[in-house]
């Protein structure tokens, strides 16, 4: 027993000696902005700051030496104008205390020190919130959505305000804080356009059957009123219940604006779009303005951008759109995730390793019904040791432990090309063996990955190497049906995003909210 105690004592001493040799971890101090107070300031009481329960507010006035900073009439006026116009950015001026701030401002010359301190603190807190909402949005989408992988647009608001206080061009610097992507700007324009429409009093349109050219239907009078309201058709003195050619052409315009098949046939999808009120469309625009504040501020000099609800991919270089492609995206139960990444590899004649969800929900049931399914789809099965498992030896109880690989070829689910980029969802851009899907208007049909029409043209443009990767050489590799991995040399970003509203010129454009995100987001706003 004594020997055991001695051993334990020695071990403890040695352990303590090792611990004592470790260097203590010194916390890195948070850099505070340097804020030079100008003009005749007043003292800010810490009790006033405590009443706001805001760490970032306390840190700001700690950097000022607990002195007021908004002594400049010009600076206050410029910032107040921005707060008053915050609704143009899809924000609510009431969140920035504009009425209270205006009351203070009107009698600023006669305010005593206590009220000037109150005004200064309220002004700073309102500006902090506005900068945060403008640059990062009001919500953090990572807390709202599982299928989301964008880096948060974080900003040091106090450092930003410190820089605003130093600048000679405050109005310009305030404008620079706003998202500058062309789609965000088009959404702001869309908000202006929708606000110009009068309030509507439309009732719900209902039809039993599709309406085609020359049909007579009592609902056509309401439909024509809707087309006139949205300016797809010119106003008329009298409206009939006949589906005439003029209305048919107006309907095609309406369908194009809403991403519908522009055939003039009035079916369920068209009626659903017609039944959106001005208020609902405005809510949709506001939800999209918030969402665009979450998207990357810098897309890159060259990037691929996919709009999920528009079923469209664009390749952009130096603000010029080089190519556009139709895409197929994930269906509602297997949605395509929102993400940003960088293209690192293009694969010709790819193999396809079946992902867990498709394996569980689709493939195992199919093999269980018919063992010939493996041969028919050119899929090979491997056990955990990498040994090939024949269809006869395939064991349903071990089905989830096997690895399923589809060989290259015309029947391969990924088609002839796959475009890779790192992401935690294991999704990618790829060709498909179901090219007939691109004829469909609604293309939320995949299991999450993005299928691209004419992907070889996209791959060739991305590779940007006419000597080594021209059409002729790529075709030879494809004909060999051997897998070829090509590393990307150019820095090309990829952004898979989600927006359902924008404007083109003075025209409002809408898309079906295929994942039902708009209404929920507006309610939170």
Secondary structure, 3 states (H helix, E strand, C coil): CHHHHHHHHHHHHHHHHHHHHCCCCCCCCCCCCCCCCCCCCCECCHHHHHCCCCHHHHHHHHHCCCECCCCCHHHHHHHHHHHHCHHHHCCCHHHHCHHHHHHHHHCHHHCCHHHHHHHHHHHHHHHHHHHHHHHHCCCCHHHHCCCEECCCCCCCHHHHHHHHHHCCCHHHHHHHCCCCCHHHHHHHHHHHHHHHCCCCCCCCCCCCCCECCCCECCCHHHHHHHHHHCCCCCCCCCCCCECCHHHHHHHHHHHHHCCCCCCCCECHHHHHHHCCCHHHHHHHHHHHHHHHHHCCCCCCCEEEEEEHHHCEEEEEECCEEEEEEEEEEECHHHCCCEEEEEEEEEEECCCEECCHHHHHHHHHHHHHHCCCHHHHCCEEEECCCCCEECCCCCCHHHHHHCEEEECCCCCCCCCCEEEEECCCCCCCEECCCCHHHHHCCCCEEECCCEEECCHHHHHHHHHCCCCCCCHHHHHHHHHHCCCEEEECCCCCEEEEECCCEEEECCEEEECCCCCCCHHHHHHHC
